Each structure stands twice: as structure tokens, then as C-alpha cells.
Amino acid sequence: MSDVEVYMIANLVVEDTSEYRKYEKGFFPLLKKFGGEFVTFDDNHENLEGEFPLEGRVIIFKFPSEKLAKQWYNDDEYQVLSKFRRAGTTLKSITLVHGMP
């Protein structure tokens, strides 16, 4: 499956905008460094069904492969940057979803 495009879906609640903005400023260059592309985000999504609705912000971005997605997530520079996300948000989930082969 490693040659298949993968999507990352993040769900978080922004609680401290100034801390989260620090994360956003560094996010895009690191995403591109690993071949990632931003797809969309939504603060006003609508849950149509299910016991565990998403809340807050939903963010979708993609990578050319699972390997690159995991390299991005485990990258030392990203982990330092993610401290701002952790300080400014409550993370509900970050999910890796494989695209169609």
C-alpha cells in the first residue's frame, strides 16, 4: 500500500488562536518538504450521522505515499512545530486514510 496516495484527516478544537497561528505559519513549508498538499479545512462542517461526531476544525491534506506521510509526522522539525498545535488546540484525532490504488 505504500505507493498509494494517502490522506490525513485532522480534527481539532482551536482554543488559543495565537499559539495555533504559530503552528499554521510553519505547517505549509514542512508539508511541501514531504510532498504533501493541502486539500481543505472546515470550521462549519455538518455531521449527518454517527455516534462520535467531529467537532471544531476538520483539516484534510494528502501525501504521495504512506511512507512520506509518516516521515512528515515523525520529522524532528515537525514535532517541534507541533508543540504550538498542542498548546493551542485540543486534538480529537489525526487519521491516515489510503487512497484508491
C-alpha positions, 0 to 999 in steps of 0.5 A, a space after each residue: 500500500 505504500 505507493 498509494 496516495 494517502 490522506 490525513 484527516 485532522 480534527 481539532 478544537 482551536 482554543 488559543 488562536 495565537 499559539 495555533 497561528 504559530 503552528 499554521 505559519 510553519 505547517 505549509 513549508 514542512 508539508 511541501 518538504 514531504 510532498 504533501 498538499 493541502 486539500 481543505 479545512 472546515 470550521 462549519 462542517 455538518 455531521 449527518 450521522 454517527 455516534 462520535 461526531 467531529 467537532 471544531 476544525 476538520 483539516 484534510 491534506 494528502 501525501 504521495 505515499 504512506 511512507 512520506 506521510 509518516 516521515 512528515 509526522 515523525 520529522 524532528 522539525 515537525 514535532 517541534 512545530 507541533 508543540 504550538 498545535 498542542 498548546 493551542 488546540 485540543 486534538 480529537 484525532 489525526 487519521 491516515 486514510 489510503 487512497 484508491 490504488 
